[in-house]
Amino acid sequence: MILKLEKAFISKTRNTLMVDMLFITLCRFRKKPTKETIAEAQRLFEEAVKEGGRILGVYWVLGRYDVVLISECPDEKTHMKIAIKFGDIVSTESLVAVSSEEAVKLLT
């Protein structure tokens, strides 16, 4: 499920336009997923939106991890606050991502 929010927001403290940070979160279920745990995860996704997060995609995958979550948050502290709430359902490893265009700009 993809939940939609505005990509940019106005910082109330600096009155400037801010762009959210992009996060790739790798998840492993702590136990076999059930309809109840999936419903709880959905509730937490909705809560994440209220906290300022934006869920761009949720993918169940084969291999070392069970789920890959792509999200945006205003900052790493907001992302961490949201990720901690999922701790009873999944263990997570979060990566901060930047576009290749932004990465190339860092080379100069």
N, C-alpha and C positions, 0 to 999 in steps of 0.2 A: 504494500500500500504506500502511496506517495501522498504526503500531506503538503499543502502549498502555503507558503508565506511570501512576503516580499523579500527579495534578495538583499536589499540594502535597508539600513535603518538610520534614523537621525540620533546621534549621541546627544543626550540631554545635558551632559556636563560640558561638552565641547562645542555643541551646536554645529557639528560637521557631519557630512555623509560618511558612513562607515560601511565597509564590505565585510561580510561574515567570513570566518576562517572555514576551510574545507577539511573534513575529517573522514578517514577510512577506518572503520572499526571492524576488527576481525573477532568473531564470537564463537564460543563453544558452549553447547548446552551443558549444564551441570548435571541434568538427568534427562531421561527420555521426554521429549516434548509432548504435551497433552493439549487438548482444546482449552483447558483452563489456563495453562501457562501461556498459550498464545494469546488468549483474551487479556491476561495480565500484561503481557508485552504491549499489546495494542493500547491499553489504558496508559501505560508508561510513555508510549509514543505521543499520545495526545497531551500528556502532562509536559513532555519535553517541548512541545510547541508553545505551551503557555510560559515556559521558562526562557523562551527566546530561540530555541533550536528549530531547525528545518530538516525534515527527513527527505532526502532526495531519492533514495532507493534502498530496498531491503531485498537481498538475494540469498536464497538457500543454495549452498555449494557443496561439491564433493571434495574430499581431501582432508587436510589437517583441521580445517575450520568448518563449522556448520552453517554459519551465516556471515555475510558481508553487508555491512550497513554503511551507506554513504550519507553524510549529513553536513550541515553548516551550523555553526554557532558563532555568536559575537566574539567569543574568546575561549581560551583553553580552560579557564576556570568554570565557565558555564558548561562546556562539554564534559568536564570531569564530574560536575555535580549531577548531570543527567546520567552519565555512565554508571556511577555508583548505585543509582536506584535500580539498575538492571542486575546487580550483583547476585541476587538469589536465583535468577533464571539462567544467566550465562556468565562465563568468564570472558573478559575482553582484552584486546590489545588494540590501542588506538594509534593511528598514524596521522600526522598533519600533512596535507597535500597542497601543492601549488601547481598551477597550470604550467605546461612546458614553456609557454610564452613568458610567464613571469620568471621562471627559472633561468631562461636564456638572458633576460635583462640583468640578472645578478652576476653574470659572467663579465660584464663590462665595467 
